Amino acid sequence: MIKQAESLMTPRPGSGSAALRRLIFWLDWTAAAAFGLPFLLYWLTAAPTIYNLDSAEFTTAVASNGLIRATGYPLYLLLGKLWSWLPLGADMGYRMNLFSAFNGALTILLADRILRRLDVGGWARMGALGLLASAPFFWALSLIAEVYTLHTALMAGVILALLHWADAPTPGRFALPVLLMALSLGNHAATALLVPGAVWFVLTRHPRQLLRPRVLLAGLGAMALGTAVFLILPLRYAAQPAFNYAGLYDASGVFHPTNLQSWDGFWALITGQTFAGQMFGYHLHELPPQLIAYLKQLWFAFFAIGVGPGLLGMAVLWRKDWRLNGMLAFMFLANAIFYINYRVIDKDTMFLPTYLIFALWLGVGYQTLIRWAAPSAKPGNGRFRPESVVQWAMIGAVVLAVGANWQRVDLSDDWSTREQSQAILDQAEPNALIFGWWDTVPAIQYLQLVEGQRPDVTVINRFLISPEDMNQLILTAINHRPVYINNPSIALLRETTVTAVGPLYRLEPKNRQVLTHR
Amino acid sequence: MSRLKQEIVIRIALTLVVLLAGVALVPFIGQPMKAIGWELFAGVYSPVLDVNEPSGAPGSVFAFTGSGYPANSMATVYVNGNPVGAVMTDPAGAASFLLDTFGAAPDQYNVTLEVDINASATQSIELVADGTIVTPPPGSSGETFFINYIVFLPNIQKQ
């Protein structure tokens, strides 16, 4: 962010104010804006406390040194822990939400650096990256504790590092993108979807480099160093954390953690085998609606106006640098195809890598339009400059997008997760046993493990117990402790008396004799 | 028009075509999406069973709609814990059916639609003797199930 920083380090004659003026002069204002403006936007709209679903799980795991479900997310656990020590407020949930805001803004800054290398001017960069920063899902995921903006920041870092290597290939420069990619695997397994594009770029740009032993050695060393972050998982397992989403409860309510010090347990967790059934989970005839839904999402993301220039930029970049564009296209397609075929409810949140690539194309497209709009003969002083219309249209689109999307994403007054969890704990009787899913359980565990509330209550995520074991555990437990569940099944309805208590249902034995014999 | 102005007009027109290409798709895109919050993705954890009316006279036909279920799955319909039929959920995890209360006594009935133990929702209806007959809203679809097991005998007439 500081141009020629070394010049500032050289002692020069003059007062302190002169040094400040020099600092202001040398400060790279466009880079400062590329980070500062989106961060300001995200800071103003970030969720003020613990948020729900995965966000609560990530926050609780970071705060309590716990373990997350597959794929383990060790880099997030590590960086999140470091971030959580920053004095950014008393509420741990809020601090972790700001971590995503920082990563979202960092993504924009790194994308700005990539576009500079592609000779994209300030107006086009601001227009393209402004739309990326204010794209509904990119914005929304910069406001809550999540892994996605860290993923896009690392992805932008990988692309930037590869461009840096391509300028002057050395073993050290080769090691950097490999290191970033290995680290990124520790944040999100979808980093694997970037590998075909990166391999394409390396093989088409400097193929002989890979034959040099020093380059290979540097790459292997970087990979070993980056993947070392996964060692956090067996280390945390050894500490037997209170918050552990890698394992299963049995019918007697005993938790059996997956042994992360065995290769089988470790591999099953980091490869996400529990979600294998959702991958490529659609039949062929179900795919067209999924594809259309994604294209609509992309259209909304770039506020309609970015669609044409983005496609133009892709075409222009093919002609300008087919090797680079091949990498971007591989990364875009690998992510789009994988997630379009991924049968999960929240997959709309997972397309951010494709947004990043499209924003780079959009920057190139905008720059092309600015050049295109400029007449070959310059008009005289004070005359109308058509390219300025394009420039202001780009900035206007960003302003409109921010205005239009603000209401959709703003979480600055969203206390719903904390209120819901607090209400459940307040209503739960002493020594209660509570069953629920991600929309209820991790946030309650946050209140227990991070804020020390109601340690007498046992909370079990239904994801961590088989349906049969859960029923057996409930029908045993209701005879001697209060049991609550988010949604009782017919088997429970038949054998228990169900009373609604807040968002949960209280289960009580209907016929103790029958239940005792189950 | 001078040559410079002509060039400017052409360049602006071409630029606008590219800039507004996406805007031209507005009629095919539809309304902006809902607010992005955790509630948008939490439906999968709590399927919902809705009914068109909470109560009616015996003989009413209630229209039930389930949502938030696993897609393309067989869902069983229970009345007071007894299975009365089954429906398939669609690719969006929704299913509809009608419940005919012909011959049922006035009482409260718990209707459950369940795919499995983790995807179950219950809705109550009440039959009141002096209530009004409820009929399904126009356009309601789905198989009809009965609270009471009914056998329709063929109507045979002697010539």
Interface residues (C-beta under 8 A of the other chain):
Chain A: Y51 N52 L53 S55 P136 F137 A140 E286 P289 K296 W299 F300 F302 A304 I305 G306 V307 G308 P309 L311 L312 R343 I345 D346 T349 G365 L369 W372 A373 A374 P375 S376 A377 P379 F384 P386 V389 V390 A393 A404 Q407 R408 V409 L411 D414 S416 T417 G436 W437 W438 D439 T440 R462 P467 E468 M470 N471 N486 N487 P488 S489 I490 A491 L493 R494
Chain B: L4 E7 I8 R11 I12 L14 T15 V17 V18 L19 L20 A21 G22 V23 L25 V26 I29 G30 P32 M33 K34 A35 I36 G37 W38 E39 F41 A42 G43 V44 Y45 S46 P47 A71 T76 Y78 G81 P91 N110 T112 E114 D116 I117 N118 S120 A121 T122
